[in-house]
Amino acid sequence: LSEMALHFIDRYELVCLKLSSKWELRRLCQATGATALVRLGAPTPDEMGTCDRMEQTTVGGRTLTIFQNPSSTKLATLLLRASTNSVLQDLERAVDDGVHAMEVATKDGRCLAGAGATEFALSQHISRYADTCPGLDQYAIRAFCTALKIVPRTLAETAGMDAVKTLADMSASTAPNVGIDLESGTIGTTQVLDLYKTKLCAFQLAVDAALTVLRVDQIIMSKQSGAGPKQ
């Protein structure tokens, strides 16, 4: 900034901030309700934003400028600190997953039983359906059942439980929504809930990936081997 600009900023007790990226500029405009201008001139009342309080503070040896405007904006900033970059990245992913989960829950609040209960129940129903299907289709249906049991099997192995015994106990259990309790290492009616939209997207992605692999495998097998009979 020129000395003349600094003079008038100091004279009229204004605040001047230097932003290093367009992303920070857009975020500041969103927080204050202001409009970013590309022209030189006085802004109109509609283009000016508001802020209840602005202050500077030091966190971890870095100076931060904080805008507090709870009355007119829903924008918020979370400050994460950790001892190493790997821990900080894990915290960032956890916050990102939580925010997206809340976003999905506000759009579709339907939930399903978690802790492997939904996948195991689906595998049981599809297994009974496979008993009514003769021919080679039965093998494909049972393979789908085996793939669904990967979720409770992985949960059991992660908790240090015997995966084979856990799946057998879940098959013998008559309780509704039977799932795996990772803290106690037991099975029973689970209180864990998963978003319906998340489950649906996961199943669609898995089925589409399997179908893509099968199509490619079919194309490779259908191609005639060799260059043909020699003349």
C-alpha positions in Angstrom: 0.0 0.0 0.0 1.1 3.5 -0.7 1.9 6.0 2.1 -1.2 8.1 1.1 -3.5 5.1 1.4 -2.0 4.2 4.8 -2.5 7.9 5.9 -6.2 7.9 5.1 -6.7 4.4 6.6 -5.1 5.6 9.9 -6.9 8.9 9.8 -10.4 7.4 9.5 -9.6 4.4 11.7 -10.1 1.8 8.9 -9.0 -1.8 8.7 -7.0 -3.1 5.8 -6.4 -6.8 5.2 -4.2 -8.4 2.6 -5.7 -11.7 1.3 -3.4 -14.1 -0.5 -6.1 -16.1 -2.4 -9.5 -15.8 -4.1 -10.8 -18.5 -1.8 -10.1 -16.5 1.3 -11.7 -13.4 -0.3 -14.9 -15.3 -1.2 -15.0 -16.8 2.3 -14.6 -13.4 3.9 -17.4 -12.0 1.7 -19.6 -14.9 2.6 -19.0 -14.4 6.3 -19.7 -10.6 6.2 -22.3 -10.5 3.5 -20.1 -8.2 1.4 -19.6 -8.2 -2.4 -16.1 -8.4 -3.9 -15.5 -5.4 -6.2 -13.4 -5.3 -9.3 -13.7 -1.5 -9.8 -12.2 1.5 -8.1 -14.8 3.5 -6.4 -17.1 3.8 -3.4 -19.2 0.7 -2.8 -23.0 0.9 -2.7 -24.9 0.1 0.5 -26.0 -3.3 -1.0 -22.3 -4.2 -1.6 -21.1 -3.4 1.9 -21.1 -6.2 4.5 -21.5 -6.1 8.3 -19.5 -7.6 11.2 -20.4 -7.6 14.9 -16.8 -7.9 16.1 -13.3 -8.2 14.6 -10.2 -9.0 16.6 -6.6 -10.3 16.2 -5.3 -13.2 18.2 -2.2 -15.4 18.2 -2.5 -19.2 18.0 0.5 -21.4 17.7 2.8 -18.4 16.9 0.6 -17.3 14.0 -1.5 -14.1 14.0 -5.1 -14.7 13.1 -7.8 -12.2 12.3 -11.2 -13.4 13.6 -14.5 -12.0 12.3 -17.5 -12.7 14.6 -20.8 -12.2 12.9 -23.3 -14.7 14.4 -26.4 -12.5 13.8 -26.3 -12.5 10.0 -24.3 -15.6 8.8 -24.2 -19.3 9.3 -20.6 -19.6 8.2 -18.1 -21.0 10.8 -14.4 -21.9 10.9 -13.0 -24.8 12.8 -9.4 -24.5 14.0 -7.6 -27.9 14.3 -4.2 -28.3 16.0 -2.1 -31.5 16.4 1.4 -32.6 17.2 2.1 -34.1 13.7 0.8 -33.7 10.2 -0.5 -37.2 10.1 -2.7 -36.6 13.2 -3.8 -33.3 11.8 -4.9 -35.0 8.5 -6.8 -37.6 10.4 -8.6 -34.9 12.4 -9.4 -33.0 9.1 -10.8 -36.2 7.5 -12.9 -36.9 10.7 -14.4 -33.4 10.7 -15.0 -33.6 6.9 -16.8 -36.9 7.3 -18.9 -35.5 10.2 -19.9 -32.4 8.3 -20.9 -34.4 5.2 -22.8 -36.8 7.4 -24.9 -34.0 8.8 -25.4 -32.6 5.4 -26.8 -35.9 4.1 -28.9 -36.4 7.3 -30.6 -33.0 6.7 -31.5 -34.0 3.2 -32.6 -37.6 4.0 -33.0 -38.5 7.6 -33.7 -42.2 7.1 -31.3 -44.5 8.9 -30.5 -48.2 9.0 -29.0 -50.5 11.6 -25.2 -50.2 11.7 -22.5 -52.4 13.2 -22.8 -54.9 10.3 -26.4 -55.6 11.1 -27.8 -54.4 7.8 -25.3 -56.3 5.6 -25.7 -59.5 7.6 -29.5 -59.4 7.4 -29.3 -58.8 3.6 -27.0 -61.7 3.2 -29.4 -63.9 5.1 -32.4 -62.9 3.0 -30.4 -63.3 -0.3 -29.1 -66.7 0.9 -32.7 -67.9 1.3 -33.5 -66.5 -2.1 -30.6 -68.4 -3.6 -32.1 -71.7 -2.4 -35.0 -71.1 -4.7 -32.8 -70.4 -7.8 -31.7 -73.4 -9.7 -28.7 -73.5 -12.1 -25.6 -71.5 -12.3 -27.3 -68.3 -11.1 -27.3 -69.7 -7.6 -23.5 -69.5 -7.4 -23.5 -65.8 -8.3 -26.2 -65.1 -5.7 -24.3 -66.9 -3.0 -21.1 -65.1 -4.0 -23.0 -61.8 -3.4 -24.0 -63.1 0.1 -20.4 -63.8 0.9 -19.4 -60.3 -0.2 -22.0 -58.8 2.1 -20.6 -60.7 5.1 -17.2 -59.0 4.6 -18.5 -56.0 6.6 -19.3 -57.9 9.9 -16.3 -60.1 9.4 -14.0 -57.1 9.2 -15.6 -55.5 12.2 -15.1 -58.7 14.2 -11.4 -58.9 13.2 -10.9 -55.3 14.0 -12.3 -55.8 17.5 -10.0 -58.8 18.0 -12.9 -61.3 18.0 -13.1 -64.7 16.3 -14.7 -63.8 12.9 -16.0 -67.3 12.2 -17.5 -67.7 15.7 -19.0 -64.2 15.5 -20.7 -64.9 12.2 -22.0 -68.2 13.5 -23.4 -66.5 16.6 -25.1 -63.9 14.5 -26.7 -66.6 12.3 -28.0 -68.4 15.4 -29.3 -65.2 17.1 -33.0 -64.4 16.9 -32.7 -60.8 18.1 -33.7 -58.1 15.7 -31.0 -55.9 14.1 -28.2 -58.1 15.5 -24.8 -56.4 15.2 -21.3 -56.3 16.7 -20.5 -54.3 19.8 -16.8 -53.4 19.4 -16.4 -52.1 23.0 -17.7 -55.2 24.8 -16.8 -57.8 22.0 -20.3 -59.2 22.0 -23.2 -59.4 19.6 -26.8 -58.3 20.1 -29.4 -55.7 19.1 -27.3 -52.7 18.0 -28.0 -49.1 18.8 -25.7 -47.9 16.1 -27.4 -46.2 13.1 -26.0 -45.6 9.6 -27.5 -43.2 7.1 -29.7 -44.8 4.5 -28.3 -42.7 1.7 -24.7 -43.7 2.6 -25.6 -47.4 2.5 -27.4 -47.0 -0.8 -24.5 -45.2 -2.5 -22.0 -47.8 -1.2 -24.1 -50.7 -2.6 -24.6 -48.9 -5.9 -20.8 -48.2 -6.2 -19.9 -51.8 -5.3 -22.4 -53.4 -7.7 -21.4 -51.0 -10.6 -17.7 -51.9 -10.0 -18.4 -55.6 -10.0 -20.5 -55.3 -13.2 -17.7 -53.4 -14.9 -15.2 -56.1 -14.1 -17.5 -58.8 -15.4 -18.1 -56.9 -18.6 -14.3 -56.5 -19.2 -13.7 -60.1 -18.4 -16.5 -61.2 -20.8 -15.0 -59.0 -23.6 -11.5 -60.5 -23.0 -12.9 -64.1 -23.0 -15.1 -63.5 -26.1 -12.2 -62.3 -28.2 -10.8 -64.9 -30.6 -7.3 -65.9 -29.6 -4.5 -65.9 -32.1 -4.4 -64.3 -35.5 -6.6 -66.9 -37.2 -5.8 -69.9 -39.3 -2.7 -69.7 -41.5 -3.2 -69.7 -45.2 
